[in-house]
Every structure is written in structure tokens, then in C-alpha cells.
Amino acid sequence: MISFQRFLVITIVGIVLTSCGGETANNDESGQKKDVVGTESVAVGGGDLLSDEFEDPDRDSWQKPDEVIQKFGDTQGKKIADIGAGAGYFTLRLAASGANVIAIDIDDNFLHHIEEEATKLPTNVGGIETRKTVPETPGIALNEADGVLIVNTASFLPERKKYFAEIRSGLKDGGQLVIVDFKPERSPVTPPDNFWVSSQKLVNELKAVGFTIKEVDAKTLPYQYIITATKR
């Protein structure tokens, strides 16, 4: 299992943590502190770090990417934005499923890495567009996407309600937002960063900006919950 302690936290994380609406690590009823991972884009460095460290070879066993992607239904030909794409763990798999993916991140190193990896995909899969943004905005145009995926990033988003409202504007009618983030319980993949946001808090924020909650799935993944919300 990868050691999350070896990640180098990007400067923007420190900035976001002082201004975002996310919850810092809460104590459970027994008073024990809960540690969870904050964002898909917490590591920086050269290509070796991106490919060997960030993409844990054991990740598939607990992340179950195919089951996460299934939350979008048929992805063939759909335009799906992967916000906080990181090293492209989901971006590349979404493209392989037939989706046309917008890989969105704040870090050029990750985006360049995704561009390099995209050249290795077969020609009969979906396309990949990389797009740099800033922490305050998702970087999606009005009614641009059929779906949006956010993995391990929600707790770091500044002004989440505003951010979610912008995502909703970027979705087509009937488009889906899928959020994956860590449950509060300590797990073998829990990093030391003391940041966590509850699924219920995210649900409340999504409803407040007009999303319809389709499902809150706390069973499919051992260490994470999956929220599926729809633009109506």
C-alpha cells in the first residue's frame, strides 16, 4: 500500500484550507480524531512521482473505478468533466469507456502527464481534453458537460455552494454530478491530513443550489461514499 505521508502537498492546499467551506477533521463521539484524504491533486513532482507514487498499484481494489464510472450509466459519446483529475486515474478510464473527457486540474504537471498517457490509448476510445483552472472555479462552460466527476477533492473546494452552482450551470439538463470522498472512519488508505466533509453536508449544499439527489451510496466502496446528483 502506498504511503500517503510521502506526498508533497501543493501550496494551494494551504491557501484553500484557510478559506474553504470544508470541515476540518472532526472528532467522533468517542473523541477520537478522524483522518481522511483531502484531494486528488495533493502530490507534485516529476513523472516518476506521478506515475509510481500517486497511482497506487493497489488502488483498484478499494477504489473500484468501474463501479464508480457505472454511476453515469452509458458513457459512450458523453462529455464528462473530471475535476481534480490529478494523474488521470479516472480520466483515462472514462476515456476507455467511450466518454469524451475534460481533465480539469490546477497543476500543469498533472495535465502534461495526462496528455502523455492519452497518447498510449487505443484510437477507438473517447477523447481527452486537458484544461487548467483555478481553485475558485470548476472551469466548465455553460451547459457543456453531460457529467462531472469529483474524487477526493470536495473537502478542499472554496465556497462549495458557489462552486457547485457553477458545476450545475456547466451541466446539460439531466446531467449528473458524481462525488466520491472518504468516509470518516480510519482506514488503511487514510492519509495524515485532518480534513473531511460528511456526505450529508455535501447533500445539503447540493440541494441548496438546485441539484436533485439521486443516490448516496455508502456500500459500494469500502472507504468512500458516492453521491450521485442530477440537474433537473
Secondary structure, DSSP 4 states (H G I P E B T S, - for coil): ---GGGPPPPHHHHHHHHH-SPPBPPB-TT--B--B---TT---SSHHIIIIIIS-TTHHHHH-HHHHHGGG---TT-EEEEET-TTTHHHHHHHHTT-EEEEEES-HHHHHHHHHHHTTS-TTS--EEEEE--TT-----TT-EEEEEEES-GGG-TTHHHHHHHHHHHEEEEEEEEEEEE-SS--TT--S-BB---HHHHHHHHHHTTEEEEEEESSSSSSEEEEEEEE-
